[in-house]
Amino acid sequence: MIVHVVMFKVRDDLDREAVKREIKARLDALPAKIDVIRRWEVGLNVVASPRAYDVALIAAFDSLEALQTYQQHPDHVAQVEYLKSVSASIVAVDYEGAG
């Protein structure tokens, strides 16, 4: 199982709360469109601090190939463009996790 974790920090010049909700809605729509997703959770930060990110995504895939399929899927690519446009920073890690 490949676990994919991504965190997003919303740009300071935007309405942080509105953008967080929009990011969550857009991300939560992806599992219905991309069948290689095995697990999916999107969370909004509840403890503000200078080091905190605003939105976290935790997803799981059967293999690296499935992760690559997800990353190349047109619906994912479209959301990446939006996420880049509203984020000051995006960090990610992919690791082998327990099934």
QUIDA-V697916 format. One record per residue. N is the residue number from 1. D_FIRST is the distance of its C-alpha to the first C-alpha in whole Angstrom. Layout:
n={N;N}
d_first={D_FIRST;D_FIRST}
//
This chain:
n={1;2;3;4;5;6;7;8;9;10;11;12;13;14;15;16;17;18;19;20;21;22;23;24;25;26;27;28;29;30;31;32;33;34;35;36;37;38;39;40;41;42;43;44;45;46;47;48;49;50;51;52;53;54;55;56;57;58;59;60;61;62;63;64;65;66;67;68;69;70;71;72;73;74;75;76;77;78;79;80;81;82;83;84;85;86;87;88;89;90;91;92;93;94;95;96;97;98;99}
d_first={0;4;6;10;13;16;20;23;27;29;32;35;38;36;36;33;33;33;30;28;28;28;25;23;25;24;20;20;22;19;17;20;20;17;15;12;11;9;10;13;15;18;21;24;26;28;30;31;32;32;29;27;25;26;23;19;16;13;10;7;6;5;6;8;11;10;10;13;14;14;16;19;19;23;22;20;22;25;23;23;26;27;25;27;30;30;28;30;26;23;20;16;14;10;8;6;5;6;5}
//
